Amino acid sequence: MDARKKEIEKLDVDLRRLDHQITAGCVEIGRLASQVSPPAVNTEELAKYLNSAVTLQNSITGLQADIERIRTLVQNLVALQKENEDALRRRDQILRDRQARFMELGAGAFGLYRKLPEGAVYRPIFEDLLKLDRDVEGRNAELKLLQEQENSRGFFDKIKLKARKVMVRGEINRLDRLKAAAFETAGAKVADTDLARHADGGLRDLFGSVRELKGAADSILTENERRQAEMEDQRHELGRLEASERPDDRIRELGRRIESLTKELDVIHCWTGQLFLERDLKREVPDDGVGAKVDEVATLRDTIRRKRQAIDRLKAEGEIEEIQRKEKERRARRKQFEEEMRVKERQIGTIDIEINVGLRRLDELKRVVNGEMPYIDSPPLPPLPDLYPPIEPPPKS
């Protein structure tokens, strides 16, 4: 590759770089100009471009806001769901702590009930405990009777009585277990009554702590209900944004739309910048940044013009050299063809002489045949010129 072609390639690279810079510069001019309100300009075409830019930018901003809102809603839902789960775990622990106090509360409340003269109103709560108490007293009385009988009986009767005592003690243990469960059940029921007003000391404090724990558990439920309502509102908003099912897919879809609109906006900005350059509209936008960028792009365009002129000059010079080279080759070939034509002409002249000699000999031979003259050998041909002189080869291209 000769130096001229290398120079053209280098200039082509520069042109592509400058074209890219000019495009970017036009986009920047359009971006700066789009900050001006369309009604503030006088050129109709410029106002149209600015209106289009405002519309596209508003669409992009709206889609970006939708993406941010979707992300915020998803994060909020995750956070609210975790808060709900944590709160429910706390509530479960509070209820377990409360339930752990029901047996103590039921036992204390039962003792208090039995001391109250006006305790009949609370009797339904302790009915099972009263029955169990009677059953336990009956079993204890039976056990006492068996013990007395055992002391006064013989050996074999004592064996029978001992077996019966074992059975009675087992029944008493079973009743004690039932009584413990009944205390817990009674404690759960009495916790929500006004029996606490008759209590004092530790039992009153126990009533208070059980109610406080219930209040804490109910407060958690109330707060969770509020969070659930908030989550439902946010899910509804996600549905409005078409992101309730697969928010990540919706975000990617919105991102693709933003990318497409951004390209359209860049095109509008580029057209706006080109309009500034073609119409010299710097006066329309009183902004030093726009004017400076227009001057910068104009300088780049002038540089491109000079580089294209340089490319045109190099191409013209190369074509001139090629035409001159081919013209030299063609002249050499023409000279060769002329020389070949002269040879052919000499060859034609020689053939004409041979034809004439042959015709004269033919007449003589006819006269011999007719007996008009004797046969004589044909005389030799006269010497002929050199028909094929050496030809100089054409110059190499």
Secondary structure, DSSP 8 states (H G I E B T S, - for coil): --HHHHHHHHHHHHHHHHHHHHHHHHHHHHHHHTTS-GGG---HHHHHHHHHHHHHHHHHHHHHHHHHHHHHHHHHHHHHHHHHHHHHHHHHHHHHHHHHTHHHHHHHHHHHHHH-TTGGGGHHHHHHHHHHHHHHHHHHHHHHHHHHHHHHS-HHHHHHHHHHHHHHHHHHHHHHHHHHHHHHHHHHHHTTSSGGGG--HHHHHHHHHHHHHHHHHHHHHHHHHHHHHHHHHHHHHHHHTT-SS-HHHHHHHHHHHHHHHHHHHHHHHHHHHHHHHHHT-GGGS--HHHHHHHHHHHHHHHHHHHHHHHHHHHHHHHHHHHHHHHHHHHHHHHHHHHHHHHHHHHHHHHHHHHHHHHHHHHHHHHHHHTTSS-------------S----------
